[in-house]
Amino acid sequence: MDEKKFVKAMIEARAAIDEAAKEKLELHLENTGSLYNQKKSIIENVKRKMRAEKYGASLAPKLWMYWVDAGAKDYIKEYEPSAKIQHVFPKSLRMELAKDYEEQILAGEYGDDFKPKKAPAKKKAPAKKASTKTPTKKTPTRKAAKRPSRKTPAAKR
């Protein structure tokens, strides 16, 4: 019975640590200027995909993972240079954070531009009328003059 309580306490402690680490990483991602352009381009990419109705909900967390991984590397480099990313921010934590960002997009936190738009119907071009002109004769092309050969005669002695 003591072993079960111990395991349960360890799981709860690990969950608390994960939440603290997740919050640290999220704050670092949101407050680092060097990562902002990457985030902005991801948001624009998702907007474009949604408008074109090519948005893949299963692939969106993978897109966000690039940004989260870059933020985790930056955090480790700045605050804990001797640690490894896997130990401070496990992949499951980073993936969970990436999924959270995808959910924020779908919830409309970054604007209402994330609704697919219908493409306007294309108008047909009017049919071309048959030409009434008579075909003209083509003028003959001028042939290029024959170039002299590059071989020079042997010099006279």
N, C-alpha and C positions, 0 to 999 in steps of 0.2 A: 504494500500500500504506500509506503514511503517513497518507493521508486516512482510510482505513478504521479505523486504530488511533485516530486522533483522534476520529472520530465515536463509536466504541465507548467511549472514555474519557469523552466528554461525556455519553453516555447513562448510564454508571455513576455519574458525578458527580451528574447530575440525580436519579437514583434515590436516591442517598444524601441529597441535599438534601430530596427529597420525604419520605423516611422521617423525617428530623429534624423537618421542619415538621409532619408528621402526628403525631409523638410530642408536639411542643409543643402542638398544638391539642388532642389527646386529654387531656393533663394539665390544660390550662386548663379544658376542659369538665368534667372530673371534680372539679376542685377549686374551682369557682366556685359559691358559694352561691346567687347570683341565678338561675342556670340550673337549679338542682336541681328546683324545682317543675315546670318544663316537662318535664324528663326523667321525673319521677314520673308526670305525667299521660299522657305517651306510653306508658309501660309499662302503666299501667292500661287505656288505650285498646286496646293490643295484646292484653292479657289478655281484655278483653271481646269483642273480635273473634274470638279463638280459641275461647272458650267457645261463642259463637254460631255457630261454624263459618263465619264470613264473612271470615276472614283472607285477605288477598291478598298473597302473597309478593312480587309485583312492585311493589306499592304501599308496602310497608313501608320500603324505603330512602328513599322520598320523604317519608314521615312523619318519619324521623330527620333528613333534610336540613334541616328547619325548625330543629331544635335545634342541629345542627352549624353552620348559617349564623349563628344567633344567637350562638353561641360564638365564631365567627370574627370577627364584627363587634365583639363585646366585647373580644376579644384585640387587634384592630387599634386600637380606641379607647384601650385602656389602655397598650399597649406601643409601637405604631408609628403614631401619629396621622397622619403624612404619607403613609403607604403606602396602596395600594389592596388590597382583599381578594383580587382576582384575581391580583395579583402575589405575595402572600405565601402564600396558600392557593388554588391553582387549583381550579376546579370538579371536576376529575377526582379530586384529592386528597380534597376534602370528600365526594364521592360514595363513594369507597372507604371512608372512615371511617364513613359512614352504613351501608354494607353490612356493615362489621365489627360494628356495634352490632346489626344485625338478626341476624347469625349468632350473636352472644352470646346473644340472647334465645332463639333456636331451640335452642342448645346447653344451655339451662337455667341460665345464669349468674344469672338474676334469680328463680329459683325454679321449682318444678314446676307452678305454676299455669297454665302455658302449654299444657296439654294440653286438647283439646276435650272437653267433657262432653256426654253424651247427655241430651237433654231428656226429662223423665218424660212418660209417656203421659198424655194428658188423659182424665179420667173423664167419661163422658156424664152429663148432668143427667137426673134422672128425669122422665118425661113428666108434664105437668100433667093432673090429672083434670078432666073436664068439670064445670062448675059446676051445682049443682042448684038454685040460687037463682033465683027469678023476677026478671026485670028490673024495676027500680023506675022510677017516673015521675020525670022530671027536673022540678025545681021551676023555675018561670019566673024568669028573671032580671029584676031591677028595672031599668027603663030610667032613664037619667039625665035629670034635669029639664032642660028647655030653658033655656039661659042667655039672659039679656037681651042685646040687641045693644049694642055698644059705642058706637054712634052716639048722641049726645045731641042733644036738640032745640035748635034755635037759641035763644039767650037772648032773653027778651022785653025790649023797650025801653020 
